[in-house]
Amino acid sequence: MPISVGDLVIRKSHGGDIVFKVTDIFCDGAGVRHCILKGLHYRLMADAPLDDVQRIDAEHLRNEIIRMESMHNESLKRVMLRRNLEREQREMARAEAVKKFDFFDCPGRVLHIDGDEEYLRMCLKTYSQLNIEAHGKWIEESKQPEMIIPLLQEYRPDILVVTGHDALVGSGKKEQDWRDLNSYRNSKYYIQSVRNARQFEPSRDELVIFAGACQSYFEAILEAGANFASSPTRIFIHAYDPVFIAEKVAFTPINKTVDISDAITASVTGVEGVGGLETRGKFRLGMPKTKIGL
């Protein structure tokens, strides 16, 4: 059967390393059929000749889902273990005089803007699992900059995530081309989104920003005003990487700075995929805990 939009495929020329969904099929100027590919779990958009892609079978898809869900669950497990340890340490540090009161948690709130609707749903589900209040908006990367300030005015988040898809294109796969913004599919939109957000809130401590996707222009995004960005070594990042960075910020106490090493380690792809700057946390304790709650 011929390849169709919606099929799950691998690229034969890349050894089948990543599973993609076919989102479009077109003919180039020479009449050669190509397809637009979206990473199933990685924030990557690519195109390839139609004869370079191969549809995967049910067993391949099953193994891919099991592998990715295992990575996700392991990351969740690390987060919850860390959070329980931090809670125990806070409990021990409390004065005897106030131990009779129950405290409640008030982690940072997230606004997550994503260029991919499926990834946004996945991320919002994970925020919920992590007990983080998060609002999500599905907005195409090219339209994100113009929507940043209105959405910040509406939601007033502590943490802003601006992500979607990106890639090095053309000849931009050599290090000497990394400084050319034209080598990136969507980095210019992330950079402008961050700049616009900093017009609304200049302080990196008042509004914490993660921006970028696969192979994004890491240095330029940080220079624009982001606290965290992808991708230092121009590798593909996982769909959940922004979530785990946001979680670390949301649950680090306001009187402490986020341990950059811990934050990056908590992500799926690690230091090669994400990086950032020292940043104050957004977690607050409140008391007393009432029957109704906040």
N, C-alpha and C positions, 0 to 999 in steps of 0.2 A: 504494500500500500504506500502511496506517496506521502511525504511529510505534509502535515496540515497545521494551521494555527491551533494552538492549544496542546500540541504533542509535547511530551517530555523527551528530551534528546541529550546526547553527548556529542562533543566535537572529536572526530577521529584524529585530526591533526594534533590535538592536545592530549591524546591518550585517554580520553574519557574521564578526565579528572574532576569535572564539575557537571552536575545535572542542571539543564536549562529547560525553560518553557519557551516554545516558539510563540512569539506575540505578533509577528507580521511576516509576510513573504512578498518579495518584490523582485523586479528585474533591473539590473544596472544598465548603463548606457550601451554595453556590448551585448546585451540580451542574456547575460548569465543570471540565473535565479539565485537570490540570496534570501536569508531569513534573519530577522531580528530576534535575539535571544535574551531572556531574563533569567538570572540565576535563581534556582529554586530556594536556596538557603543563603546565598551570598549576594551582597548588594552590588551586582555587576550587570551591566547591559553590554551586549556584544553583537556583532553581525558576522555571518559566515556564509560561504557558498553552500547551497543546498546539498550538494553532493559530499560535503564534509561533515554533515550531521547524520546521526544514527538514532533511531527511536529506541528507547530502553524498554525492556520487558518488565513484567510485574515483579519478578524476583529482584531485579536490580533496584527498582523503586523501593521495594520493601526494605532492602538492606540499607539504602540511603536514608530512609526515614528513621530506621532504628539507630543508625550511627549518629544522625543529627540530634534526635531526641535524647540520646544518651549524653551527648555533649551538653545539651541544654539542661537536663536534669542534674548533671554533675555541677554545673555552674550554680544552679539554684541551691543545691545542697551546700556548697561552699559558702554562699551568701548567708543562709540561715544559720549555719554553724558559727560563722563570724558574728552574726547579729546576737545570737544567744550568749556568746562569750562577752560581748560588749555590755549586754544587759546585766549579766551577773556582776561585772566590774562596777557598773553604776550603782547597783543595789548595795554592794559592799561599801561604796564610798559615801552613801547617804548618812546624814547625822541621825543619831538615835532619836532625837526630838521629833523628827518628821516621819519616822518609819511607820507610825500608825496611820498615815495617809497613803492612799493609793495614787500612783502617778499614771499619767497617760502619755502616749507617744504622739508627737506632731512632726512627722518627717516632711521634707520639702515636697512641693507640688510641681508637677511636670506638665509642660505643653510640648507635645511631640508632633512635629510636622513631617510628613513622609510622602515621598513621591511615588510610593508603591502601596496600593490599597491592601493587598494581601499581607505584606510585611507589617503594615500598621496594625491590622487586626491581631497578628501574632504578638506584636510588642505590647499592645494594650492588655492582652490576656496575661502576659508575663508581669506587667506592672501590677495587675490585680493580685496575682499570686504572691507578689512581694509586698502587698499592702501599701502601695503607693498610689496616691490620688493623681490620675493622669488624664488629660484631655488630648484627644488625637484629631488631627486634621489631615485628610488626604489631598495634597496639592501637588500638581506637576512641578518638577524642579524649576523650570523656567519662570513659573508664576509665583514661586515662594517669596522672592524679595519684596514684591509689592504687597504681600499679605502679612508680613511680619509685624509691623507696627499695629495695625488694627487688631490682630489676634492677641498681641501682648497687652493692649489696652483692655481687651475683653476679659482675658483669663488671669492676668497678673501672676504668672508663674514664678517660682523660685529657680526653676531649671528649664531651659529651652533646648530641645533637640531638633535639629534641622538635618534631615537625611533623605535617602532615596537610593538612586543609582548613580554611578560614575564609572569612568574608565579612562585609561591612557589610550589615545587614538592615533592613527597614522604612524608616524615615525617616533612618537613620543615614548617608546618603550626603552630608550637609551637614557642613561642618567643625565647626559648633557642637555636633553630636551625637557627635563623635569621642571626647569625654571620658566618654561614657555607655557603661559596659561592656555594657549590655543591647543596644547597637547592633551587637554582634559575635556571630557564630554560635558560635565556639569559643574566642575569646581567653581567656575565664575559665578554661578547662581548661589552656591553656598557662601562664597566670600561676600557677595553683595547682601545676602540675608543677614550675615553677622554684622556687617557695617550698619545696616539699617537698625538692627536690634540695639547696637551700641549708641545710636542716636537717641533711642528711647531710654536706655539705661546704660550709662558709660561704665559703671563699676563692675568689674569682674566678680566681686564678692556679692553684690546685690542680685545680679542676674548671672547665673552660671550657664554657659553655652557649650553644647557639643554640636559639632557640625562636620559633615563629610560622609563619604560612602567608600566603595571600593576604589583604591588607587588614587584617592583625592589628593589635591595639592596641600599637604599637611602644613607646610611652613607659612604659606600665604593665608590660610584660614586662621591660624593662630595670630598672625600679624594683624588680621582684620579685627581681632578682638575676642576670639573664642578662647574658652578655658581648656577645652579638649577637642581633638580633631583626629581625622584619619587622612592619609595612611603613611606613616613615616618612611616605610620602605616600599611603598606603592604596591602592597599586596592586597588581595581580596579580603574584605572584612565580613564577618558573619552578621546576619540580620539582627541578632540580639546584642551585639556589642554596645550600641548606644544605650540600651536599657540597663546593662550592668554597670556602665560608667555612671549613669544617672542615679542608680540605686545607691552606689557608694557615696555620692554627694548628698543624697537625700537623707541618709542615715548616719552621716558624720556630724557630731555635735557642733553647734555654731561657734563654740569657743576653741575649736581645733581646726587645723588645716587637713584637708584630705591627703592621706598618704598616697602620693602619686603611684608608687610602686604597687601598693595593694590594689588601687583602683584599676590599674592596667592589667594586673594579674587576674583580677576578677572577670575581665572580659574573655571572650572565647578565643580571639586570635592573639591576644597579648601585645607585647611591646612593639612587635613588627607591624601591627595593624592599627594601634591607637596610641596616642601620647597626649601630653598636656602640661599645664602649669600648676604650681601650688595654688590651692583654692580653699576658701573657708567652707565648712560644711553647712548644712541647712536643717539639721535635726534639733528639735527642742523638746524638753520634757515639760509637762504641765501637771498641775495638781490643784485641787483634788479631783480624782476620777469620780464622776457622777454616774447615777444609774442610767441617765439618758445618753451621756457622752456628747462629743462634739460632732 
